[in-house]
Amino acid sequence: MAGPTTAERGERQQESSGPPRAWRFGPPRLRTIIIYAVALVLVAGGAVWLLYGSNWTRVERVSVSGTRVLTPAQVREAADVPVGDPLISVDTEALEARLRRELPRIDEVAAERSWPHGIGLKVTERTPVLLVQKGGKFVEVDDEGVRFATVSRAPEGVPTLELAPVRSGSAAASLRRFDDDRLVREAVRVAGRLPDAVARDTRIVKVRSYDDISLELSGDRTVAWGSGEQGVRKARALTALMKATPDARHFDVSVPTAPASSRS
């Protein structure tokens, strides 16, 4: 039996060499959509139950770090974290605001969730730079002029503020412009600029007027500082002056470009 002719083979080759057939997919089946939707609802519902309904993510402990004068127990009591409530429901911003309000000694606080059962409170306390004597007690003032605590015993190494404004002559005119609160802020400004070694030796910051602030140091030494302006330059001048004249008892940096010292 004779095979296909050359013409027949060519026709068959043309028929088989056409473009490949495209597979056509129909729309997703309704049953598949329903399965996916049910799975999504179950996952979301499970997550909500885990965060709000289960015992696996409830507040069981409150940890406190960063305290120096305050105790962790004081911070926990002021925080009043709802132990037993879902951890996700604790309002950390409200918690931070409450701590700053209840404990003025706190300068900054960060409240964070520690999954699955904890709240962490990281506290930064204010540091006093001056003490204002009030009766037999002392009011602590930080470097921003905030009076944040009253203590019965003066902290070591913190100078006492002595307000002794002069109410006559040119100083009286200055006093009309700068009331006691402003003078306290200037004293704080000066105390915050003191070199560390000088700050440790400072016993009293004495304010007579806005531009007449002086320091009383240990060893019956004094420093005429002037106003709170140019504090950094005055601090540098005082450090250099003390190194150059270690036996001096009186130092004057009220004009930092022309500092002076004397033994009497």
C-alpha positions as CSV (number, residue, x, y, z in Angstrom):
1,M,0.0,0.0,0.0
2,A,1.4,3.3,-1.0
3,G,2.3,5.9,1.7
4,P,1.1,9.5,1.7
5,T,2.3,11.7,-1.1
6,T,4.5,14.7,-0.6
7,A,1.6,17.1,-1.0
8,E,-0.5,15.3,1.6
9,R,2.4,15.4,4.1
10,G,2.8,19.1,3.5
11,E,-0.9,19.7,4.2
12,R,-0.7,17.7,7.5
13,Q,2.4,19.6,8.6
14,Q,0.6,22.9,8.0
15,E,-2.4,21.8,10.1
16,S,-0.1,20.7,13.0
17,S,2.1,23.8,13.0
18,G,-0.6,26.3,13.9
19,P,-0.6,28.4,17.1
20,P,-0.9,26.4,20.4
21,R,-4.3,26.1,21.9
22,A,-4.9,28.5,24.9
23,W,-6.2,27.0,28.1
24,R,-9.2,28.8,29.3
25,F,-10.0,29.0,33.0
26,G,-13.4,29.8,34.2
27,P,-14.3,32.1,37.1
28,P,-13.5,30.9,40.7
29,R,-16.1,28.6,42.0
30,L,-18.5,29.9,44.6
31,R,-17.5,27.1,47.0
32,T,-13.8,28.1,46.9
33,I,-14.8,31.7,47.7
34,I,-16.9,30.6,50.6
35,I,-14.1,28.4,52.0
36,Y,-11.6,31.3,51.9
37,A,-14.1,33.7,53.5
38,V,-14.8,31.3,56.3
39,A,-11.1,30.7,56.9
40,L,-10.5,34.5,57.1
41,V,-13.3,34.9,59.6
42,L,-12.0,32.1,61.7
43,V,-8.4,33.5,61.7
44,A,-9.7,37.0,62.6
45,G,-12.0,35.7,65.3
46,G,-9.2,33.5,66.7
47,A,-6.8,36.5,66.9
48,V,-9.5,38.7,68.7
49,W,-10.2,35.9,71.1
50,L,-6.4,35.4,71.8
51,L,-5.9,39.1,72.5
52,Y,-9.1,39.9,74.4
53,G,-10.7,36.7,75.6
54,S,-8.0,34.2,76.4
55,N,-5.8,34.0,79.6
56,W,-2.7,33.7,77.5
57,T,-2.2,37.5,76.9
58,R,-3.4,39.1,80.2
59,V,-1.4,41.4,82.4
60,E,0.3,39.4,85.2
61,R,3.3,41.5,86.1
62,V,4.6,45.1,86.0
63,S,8.4,45.7,85.9
64,V,10.0,49.0,86.7
65,S,13.5,50.2,85.8
66,G,15.5,53.4,86.0
67,T,14.5,54.6,89.5
68,R,17.0,56.3,91.8
69,V,15.1,58.0,94.6
70,L,11.7,56.5,93.9
71,T,11.1,52.8,94.6
72,P,9.6,50.4,92.1
73,A,6.8,49.8,94.5
74,Q,5.9,53.6,94.4
75,V,5.9,53.6,90.6
76,R,3.7,50.5,90.4
77,E,1.2,52.0,92.9
78,A,1.0,55.3,91.0
79,A,0.8,53.5,87.6
80,D,-2.2,51.4,88.8
81,V,-1.9,49.0,85.9
82,P,-5.1,46.8,85.7
83,V,-3.6,43.4,86.4
84,G,-5.7,40.7,84.9
85,D,-7.0,42.8,82.0
86,P,-6.1,41.9,78.4
87,L,-2.6,43.3,77.7
88,I,-3.8,44.8,74.4
89,S,-6.3,46.9,76.2
90,V,-3.8,48.8,78.4
91,D,-3.6,52.4,77.3
92,T,0.2,53.1,77.5
93,E,-0.1,56.8,76.7
94,A,-2.6,57.4,79.5
95,L,-0.4,55.3,81.8
96,E,2.6,57.5,81.1
97,A,0.6,60.7,81.6
98,R,-0.8,59.4,85.0
99,L,2.7,58.6,86.2
100,R,4.0,62.1,85.4
101,R,1.0,63.6,87.1
102,E,1.1,61.5,90.2
103,L,4.9,61.5,90.6
104,P,6.4,64.9,89.6
105,R,9.9,63.5,90.3
106,I,9.5,61.6,87.0
107,D,10.8,63.6,84.1
108,E,10.2,60.9,81.4
109,V,8.6,57.5,81.4
110,A,8.1,54.9,78.7
111,A,5.4,52.3,79.1
112,E,5.7,49.2,76.9
113,R,3.9,45.9,76.5
114,S,6.1,42.9,77.1
115,W,4.2,40.0,75.5
116,P,2.5,37.9,76.6
117,H,2.0,39.0,80.2
118,G,4.0,42.1,81.1
119,I,4.1,45.9,81.2
120,G,7.5,47.5,81.4
121,L,7.9,51.0,82.9
122,K,11.2,52.7,82.1
123,V,11.6,55.8,84.3
124,T,13.9,58.8,84.1
125,E,13.9,60.9,87.3
126,R,14.5,64.6,87.5
127,T,17.9,65.6,88.9
128,P,18.0,68.6,91.3
129,V,20.5,71.4,90.5
130,L,19.3,73.7,93.3
131,L,17.5,73.5,96.7
132,V,15.1,76.2,97.9
133,Q,14.9,76.1,101.7
134,K,11.3,76.2,103.0
135,G,11.0,76.1,106.7
136,G,13.0,73.1,107.9
137,K,12.7,71.3,104.5
138,F,14.1,71.7,101.0
139,V,12.4,72.0,97.7
140,E,14.3,70.4,94.8
141,V,14.5,72.3,91.5
142,D,15.7,70.8,88.3
143,D,17.6,72.4,85.4
144,E,14.4,73.5,83.8
145,G,13.3,75.4,86.9
146,V,10.7,72.8,87.9
147,R,10.1,72.4,91.6
148,F,9.4,68.7,91.7
149,A,9.8,67.5,95.3
150,T,10.1,68.5,98.9
151,V,12.5,66.6,101.1
152,S,13.4,66.8,104.8
153,R,17.1,66.3,104.2
154,A,19.2,68.1,101.6
155,P,20.7,65.8,98.9
156,E,24.5,65.7,99.0
157,G,26.2,67.8,96.4
158,V,23.3,70.0,95.6
159,P,23.7,73.8,96.4
160,T,21.1,75.8,98.3
161,L,19.6,78.9,96.7
162,E,19.8,82.1,98.7
163,L,17.6,85.0,97.5
164,A,18.9,88.2,98.9
165,P,17.7,90.9,96.4
166,V,19.0,94.4,96.9
167,R,16.0,96.8,97.0
168,S,17.8,100.1,96.7
169,G,19.7,102.0,94.1
170,S,20.0,100.6,90.5
171,A,19.4,97.1,91.8
172,A,15.9,98.2,92.8
173,A,15.1,99.1,89.2
174,S,16.3,95.7,88.1
175,L,14.1,94.0,90.7
176,R,11.1,95.7,89.3
177,R,11.8,94.0,86.0
178,F,12.8,90.6,87.4
179,D,10.6,89.1,90.1
180,D,11.6,86.3,92.5
181,D,10.5,83.6,90.0
182,R,12.7,85.0,87.3
183,L,15.6,85.3,89.7
184,V,15.2,81.6,90.7
185,R,15.2,80.7,87.0
186,E,18.5,82.6,86.5
187,A,20.0,80.8,89.5
188,V,19.0,77.5,88.0
189,R,20.5,78.6,84.7
190,V,23.8,79.4,86.4
191,A,23.8,76.1,88.4
192,G,23.2,74.2,85.2
193,R,26.4,75.7,83.6
194,L,28.8,75.0,86.4
195,P,31.7,72.7,85.7
196,D,31.3,69.4,87.5
197,A,34.2,69.9,89.9
198,V,32.8,73.4,90.9
199,A,29.2,72.1,91.2
200,R,30.3,69.5,93.7
201,D,32.0,72.2,95.8
202,T,29.2,74.7,95.5
203,R,27.3,75.2,98.8
204,I,25.2,78.3,98.1
205,V,24.0,80.1,95.0
206,K,23.4,83.7,96.1
207,V,21.2,86.0,94.0
208,R,21.2,89.7,94.8
209,S,19.9,90.9,91.4
210,Y,19.6,89.6,87.8
211,D,23.2,90.4,87.0
212,D,24.6,89.9,90.5
213,I,24.8,86.1,91.2
214,S,27.6,84.6,93.2
215,L,28.7,81.2,94.5
216,E,29.9,80.2,97.9
217,L,32.2,77.2,97.6
218,S,33.8,74.9,100.2
219,G,36.9,76.2,101.9
220,D,35.5,79.8,102.2
221,R,35.9,80.4,98.5
222,T,33.6,82.6,96.5
223,V,32.9,83.2,92.8
224,A,31.4,86.4,91.3
225,W,29.4,85.0,88.4
226,G,27.3,88.0,87.3
227,S,24.2,87.2,85.3
228,G,23.2,83.9,83.8
229,E,24.3,85.0,80.3
230,Q,27.5,83.5,78.7
231,G,27.4,80.6,81.1
232,V,29.5,78.3,79.0
233,R,32.3,80.9,78.5
234,K,32.2,81.7,82.2
235,A,32.5,78.1,83.1
236,R,35.6,77.7,80.9
237,A,37.1,80.9,82.3
238,L,36.5,79.7,85.9
239,T,38.1,76.3,85.2
240,A,41.2,77.9,83.7
241,L,41.4,80.5,86.6
242,M,41.2,77.8,89.3
243,K,44.0,75.8,87.6
244,A,46.2,78.9,87.2
245,T,45.6,80.2,90.8
246,P,44.9,77.2,93.0
247,D,45.5,79.1,96.2
248,A,43.1,81.9,95.4
249,R,40.0,82.4,97.5
250,H,38.0,84.7,95.4
251,F,37.3,84.4,91.7
252,D,35.5,86.8,89.3
253,V,34.2,85.6,85.9
254,S,31.4,88.1,85.6
255,V,33.3,89.4,82.5
256,P,34.6,86.1,81.1
257,T,37.0,87.8,78.7
258,A,38.7,89.4,81.8
259,P,38.6,86.9,84.7
260,A,40.3,87.7,87.9
261,S,41.2,86.1,91.2
262,S,42.6,87.1,94.6
263,R,43.7,85.5,97.8
264,S,41.8,87.9,100.0
